[in-house]
């Protein structure tokens, strides 16, 4: 029989989430809701044979919200949180019992017991056998008392479970209706501001990605294939402790650099090509997203340097504007205004803005395009990207510069600053010592 597993994320370089952070996250969520029952389902194991995930993937990655609230990598589990006005809040965790036969194939797992209690900070841990019936009974009990507000994520695993269809039926026939709420906006708002543990994980993911970008600059040379550069980047991820990529790596040279989500990495570099490298390591369930554009020859042409400098200065104008109270939409307007004012004669026929074909920014965290309302004013602890770009297919020129930005009380901290951004710094690193 396999011994008990005494750590969440057993063997992961990131280690477990400190219990006090998990408890604070759950308490803050319940305080916001005030009254009702929260139901969150974990991810399930996937069949590699039947579903065919990418080769770099595995058969399990925990659901982000479930991990955020529990810190656990158990599949087939349920988290139930009950908020009350006149009684203590309640937390229940349903975890599958251990199966020693299955563990011979998949390795040891956590089952209901003291390890889960210690790692999650939840005292009431039960077997998931019969969990749906237990949860249904709790909902109906609250319904009978007139306090049945049910919060779950519409369109999610729990939202499609059969017992929720039963609850909808009850809503139509009961004297005390079941009020159903979408939990997603509440969780998204909670996840926008990162706590100390989240920032530690993000900083490490970004530091790993920065080193991978530097390694790519050191090795790039004309004639290399895009997949060779991608391999060096992802090897650096693994070597430094990242367990997976945060998203499929984008390494595109020449015309491929003008394709925003190019991820085939099949092209061969030519001497005058620029290479766009948009990559991110995932560390402890948090992902970086850093883009650099470099000349494969090690030296920008005059035209490339001029366009690159315009993009860089546009990015800096947006970064300099980051502060509490401003919005992502405001930053996008600032960047585009700068691009229009400073295009000069670089783009025949008018402003270069028409070649900036995507948004300036997105939230960053457990997802590369993390959850959250973009109308939300920035606040200290939020993390976002700033990534202007220009794409001129007729000239085989694509340029994107992307950095990961932490909002501070007074402005911004560039978390990815260690990856060279200026043309001179890039060329100096590519020349070598």
C-alpha positions in Angstrom: 0.0 0.0 0.0 1.2 3.5 -0.8 2.1 5.7 2.1 0.0 8.8 2.8 1.0 11.9 0.9 1.9 14.8 3.2 2.0 17.7 0.9 -0.2 19.5 -1.6 1.5 19.7 -5.0 3.8 17.0 -3.8 7.3 17.5 -5.2 6.4 20.8 -6.9 9.1 23.5 -6.7 6.4 25.9 -5.7 5.3 24.0 -2.7 1.9 24.3 -1.0 -0.1 27.5 -0.6 0.2 28.7 3.0 -3.0 27.7 4.9 -3.5 31.3 6.2 -3.8 32.6 2.7 -6.4 29.9 1.8 -8.4 30.7 4.9 -8.3 34.5 4.2 -9.4 33.9 0.5 -12.4 31.8 1.6 -13.4 34.2 4.4 -13.2 37.2 2.1 -15.4 35.5 -0.5 -18.0 34.6 2.1 -18.0 38.1 3.6 -18.7 39.5 0.1 -21.6 37.2 -0.5 -23.1 37.8 3.0 -25.5 34.8 2.9 -25.9 31.6 0.8 -24.2 28.5 -0.2 -21.1 28.3 -2.5 -20.4 25.2 -4.6 -17.1 24.7 -6.5 -16.2 21.5 -8.3 -12.5 20.5 -8.9 -11.1 19.4 -12.2 -11.4 15.8 -13.2 -8.8 13.5 -14.6 -8.7 13.4 -18.4 -8.1 10.5 -20.7 -5.0 11.1 -22.7 -6.0 8.3 -25.1 -9.6 9.6 -25.6 -9.1 13.4 -25.5 -5.6 13.7 -26.9 -4.2 16.7 -25.0 -0.9 18.2 -26.3 2.2 16.1 -25.7 3.5 18.7 -23.1 0.3 18.4 -21.2 -0.7 15.8 -18.6 -4.0 14.2 -17.6 -4.7 16.6 -14.8 -4.4 20.3 -14.0 -6.5 21.6 -11.1 -9.3 24.0 -11.8 -8.0 27.5 -11.0 -10.8 28.6 -8.7 -10.7 25.3 -6.7 -7.0 25.6 -6.3 -7.3 29.3 -5.3 -9.7 28.4 -2.5 -8.2 25.0 -1.3 -4.6 24.8 -2.6 -5.3 21.1 -3.4 -4.7 19.1 -6.5 -7.3 16.4 -5.8 -9.6 15.5 -8.7 -13.2 14.6 -8.3 -13.7 16.9 -5.3 -16.2 19.4 -4.1 -15.9 22.6 -2.0 -19.0 23.8 -0.2 -19.0 27.1 1.7 -22.0 28.3 3.7 -22.3 32.0 4.7 -24.8 32.9 7.4 -25.9 36.1 9.0 -26.7 34.8 12.5 -24.4 31.8 12.8 -20.8 30.9 12.0 -19.8 30.3 8.4 -19.3 26.6 7.4 -16.7 25.0 5.1 -17.0 21.4 3.8 -14.6 19.6 1.5 -15.5 16.4 -0.3 -12.5 14.4 -1.5 -12.5 10.9 -3.2 -11.3 8.0 -1.0 -7.9 6.6 -1.9 -7.8 3.7 -4.3 -4.6 1.7 -3.7 -5.0 -0.3 -7.0 -5.3 2.8 -9.1 -2.4 4.4 -7.2 -0.1 1.7 -8.6 -0.7 3.2 -12.0 -1.0 6.9 -11.1 1.0 7.3 -7.9 -0.2 8.2 -4.4 -3.0 10.7 -3.8 -4.6 12.6 -1.0 -7.8 11.1 0.5 -10.1 12.4 3.1 -8.1 12.7 6.3 -5.8 14.8 8.4 -3.4 15.7 5.6 -6.2 17.4 3.7 -7.3 19.2 6.8 -3.8 20.4 7.5 -3.1 21.6 3.9 -6.5 23.3 3.2 -7.3 24.6 6.7 -10.8 23.0 6.4 -11.8 20.9 9.3 -14.8 19.2 7.8 -13.4 16.9 5.2 -15.6 14.0 3.9 -15.5 11.3 1.3 -16.9 12.4 -2.0 -19.0 9.3 -2.2 -22.6 10.6 -2.1 -21.4 14.2 -2.2 -24.1 15.3 -4.7 -26.9 14.0 -2.5 -25.3 15.7 0.6 -25.0 19.0 -1.2 -28.5 18.8 -2.5 -29.8 18.2 1.1 -27.9 21.2 2.4 -29.3 23.4 -0.3 -32.8 22.3 0.4 -32.3 22.7 4.2 -31.3 26.4 3.6 -34.2 26.7 1.2 -36.6 25.6 3.8 -35.2 28.2 6.2 -35.7 30.9 3.7 -32.0 31.6 3.1 -31.3 29.6 0.0 -29.0 31.6 -2.2 -27.0 29.2 -4.3 -23.7 30.4 -5.9 -22.0 28.3 -8.6 -20.2 29.0 -11.8 -22.6 29.0 -14.8 -21.3 26.9 -17.6 -18.8 25.1 -15.3 -18.6 21.5 -14.2 -20.8 22.0 -11.2 -23.2 24.1 -13.3 -23.9 21.1 -15.6 -24.4 18.5 -12.9 -27.7 16.7 -12.7 -28.6 17.9 -9.2 -28.6 21.5 -10.4 -31.3 20.6 -12.8 -33.3 19.4 -9.8 -32.7 22.7 -8.1 -34.1 24.6 -11.1 -37.2 22.4 -10.8 -37.5 23.3 -7.1 -37.1 26.9 -8.0 -40.3 26.7 -10.1 -42.4 24.8 -7.6 -41.3 25.5 -4.1 -43.0 28.0 -1.8 -39.5 29.4 -1.0 -37.7 29.7 -4.3 -34.0 28.8 -4.7 -32.2 31.9 -5.8 -29.3 31.0 -8.2 -26.4 33.3 -8.6 -23.4 33.1 -10.9 -20.3 32.8 -8.7 -17.8 33.7 -11.5 -17.9 37.6 -11.1 -17.3 37.3 -7.4 -14.3 34.9 -7.8 -12.9 37.0 -10.6 -13.0 40.1 -8.5 -11.3 38.3 -5.6 -8.5 37.0 -7.9 -7.7 40.4 -9.4 -5.7 41.6 -6.4 -2.9 39.2 -5.6 -1.9 38.2 -2.1 1.7 37.7 -1.0 1.8 34.0 -2.0 0.4 34.7 -5.4 2.9 37.4 -6.1 5.8 35.1 -5.0 4.6 32.5 -7.6 4.1 35.1 -10.3 7.5 36.7 -9.7 9.2 33.3 -10.0 7.2 32.4 -13.2 8.3 35.7 -14.6 12.0 35.4 -13.5 12.1 32.0 -15.2 10.6 33.4 -18.4 13.0 36.3 -18.4 15.9 33.9 -18.2 14.4 31.9 -21.1 14.2 35.1 -23.2 17.8 35.9 -22.4 18.9 32.4 -23.4 17.0 32.7 -26.7 18.8 36.0 -27.4 22.2 34.4 -26.7 21.7 31.5 -29.1 19.7 33.0 -32.0 21.4 33.2 -35.3 20.5 33.2 -39.0 19.5 29.8 -40.4 18.1 28.4 -37.1 14.6 27.0 -37.1 11.9 28.5 -35.0 11.5 25.2 -33.2 15.2 25.2 -32.1 14.7 28.5 -30.4 11.4 27.4 -28.9 13.1 24.3 -27.6 15.8 26.4 -25.8 13.1 28.5 -24.2 11.0 25.6 -22.9 14.1 23.7 -21.8 15.0 26.8 -19.7 11.5 26.7 -18.3 11.9 23.1 -17.1 15.4 23.5 -15.9 14.4 26.4 -13.6 11.4 24.6 -12.1 8.4 25.5 -14.3 6.1 22.5 -14.6 4.4 23.5 -17.8 4.0 26.4 -20.3 1.3 28.9 -19.4 0.2 28.9 -23.1 1.5 27.5 -26.4 4.8 29.3 -27.1 4.9 31.8 -30.0 8.2 31.9 -31.8 7.8 33.5 -35.2 10.4 34.9 -37.6 9.9 37.1 -40.7 6.4 36.9 -42.0 5.4 34.6 -39.2 6.2 37.4 -36.7 3.1 39.2 -38.1 0.7 36.4 -37.2 -0.5 37.2 -33.7 -1.0 33.7 -32.4 1.4 31.8 -34.6 2.5 28.7 -32.7 3.6 26.2 -35.3 7.4 27.0 -35.0 8.1 25.5 -38.4 9.9 28.3 -40.1 13.6 28.8 -40.8 15.1 32.2 -39.9 16.7 34.4 -42.6 19.5 37.0 -42.0 17.3 40.1 -42.0 14.4 38.6 -40.0 13.0 39.9 -36.7 11.8 37.1 -34.3 8.8 37.7 -32.0 9.0 35.4 -29.0 5.8 35.5 -26.9 6.3 33.0 -24.1 5.4 32.3 -20.5 6.4 29.7 -17.9 3.9 28.5 -15.4 5.1 28.1 -11.8 2.8 26.9 -9.0 -0.3 27.5 -11.1 0.7 31.1 -12.0 1.9 32.1 -15.4 4.2 34.8 -16.9 3.6 36.4 -20.3 6.7 38.1 -21.7 7.3 39.1 -25.4 10.6 40.2 -26.9 11.4 41.0 -30.6 15.0 40.5 -31.7 16.9 40.6 -35.0 18.2 37.2 -35.8 21.4 38.6 -37.2 22.1 40.3 -33.8 21.6 43.8 -35.3 18.5 45.8 -36.2 18.4 47.4 -39.6 17.8 51.2 -39.6 14.1 50.6 -40.5 13.6 47.9 -37.9 15.2 50.0 -35.2 13.0 53.0 -36.0 9.8 51.0 -35.8 11.0 49.1 -32.8 11.8 52.3 -30.9 8.3 53.7 -31.7 6.7 50.5 -30.2 9.0 50.7 -27.1 8.3 54.4 -26.5 4.5 53.7 -26.9 4.9 50.9 -24.3 6.8 53.2 -21.9 4.1 55.9 -22.2 1.5 53.3 -21.1 3.7 52.0 -18.3 4.4 55.5 -17.0 0.6 56.0 -16.8 -0.1 53.0 -14.6 -1.4 54.0 -11.2 -4.3 53.2 -8.9 -7.6 54.5 -10.2 -6.8 54.3 -13.9 -8.3 51.6 -16.1 -7.0 49.3 -18.8 -9.2 51.1 -21.3 -7.6 54.4 -20.3 -4.1 52.9 -20.8 -5.1 51.6 -24.3 -6.2 55.1 -25.3 -3.0 56.6 -24.0 -0.9 54.2 -25.9 -2.8 54.7 -29.2 -2.6 58.5 -28.8 1.2 58.3 -28.3 1.5 56.1 -31.4 -0.5 58.5 -33.5 1.4 61.5 -32.3 4.9 60.0 -32.9 4.5 58.0 -36.1 6.0 60.7 -38.2 6.6 59.4 -41.7 7.4 55.8 -40.6 4.1 54.4 -42.0 3.3 55.7 -45.4 -0.2 57.2 -45.7 -0.7 58.2 -42.1 -0.4 57.0 -38.6 1.2 53.6 -37.7 -1.8 53.0 -35.4 -3.5 51.0 -38.1 -0.8 48.4 -37.8 -1.5 48.0 -34.0 -4.2 45.4 -34.4 -4.8 44.1 -30.9 -5.5 45.3 -27.4 -2.8 46.8 -25.2 -3.2 44.8 -22.1 -4.8 41.9 -20.2 -4.9 40.7 -16.6 -2.3 38.1 -15.6 -2.4 35.4 -12.9 -3.5 31.8 -12.9 -4.6 32.2 -16.6 -2.5 34.1 -19.1 -5.6 36.1 -19.9 -6.8 36.1 -16.3 -10.3 36.7 -15.0 -11.6 40.2 -14.2 -13.6 43.1 -15.5 -11.5 45.5 -17.6 -13.6 48.4 -16.4 -12.2 47.8 -12.9 -10.0 50.7 -11.8 -6.4 49.6 -11.1 -5.5 48.9 -7.5 -2.2 47.9 -5.7 -1.6 44.2 -6.1 -3.2 43.8 -9.6 -1.0 42.4 -12.3 -1.4 43.1 -16.0 0.5 43.1 -19.2 1.4 46.1 -21.4 2.0 44.9 -25.0 1.9 47.3 -28.0 2.9 46.0 -31.4 3.1 46.8 -35.1 2.6 44.2 -37.8 3.5 45.0 -41.4 3.2 41.8 -43.5 4.2 43.5 -46.7 7.6 44.2 -45.1 7.9 40.9 -43.2 8.1 42.9 -40.0 6.3 42.1 -36.8 7.2 43.8 -33.5 5.7 43.2 -30.1 7.1 44.2 -26.7 5.2 42.8 -23.7 6.0 43.2 -20.0 4.3 42.1 -16.8 3.4 45.0 -14.6 2.5 45.0 -10.9 0.3 48.0 -9.8 1.8 49.6 -6.7 0.5 52.3 -4.4 2.4 54.9 -6.4 2.6 53.5 -9.9 4.0 50.4 -11.5 6.8 47.8 -11.1 8.0 46.1 -14.2 8.3 42.5 -13.0 9.9 41.4 -16.3 12.5 44.2 -16.5 15.4 41.7 -16.6 14.7 40.8 -20.2 16.5 43.4 -22.4 14.0 45.8 -24.0 16.0 48.6 -25.7 17.6 47.9 -29.1 21.1 48.6 -27.7 20.6 46.2 -24.8 19.3 43.4 -27.0 22.2 43.8 -29.5 24.7 43.8 -26.6 23.4 40.5 -25.2 23.3 38.9 -28.7 26.9 39.9 -29.3 28.0 38.2 -26.2 30.9 39.0 -24.0 
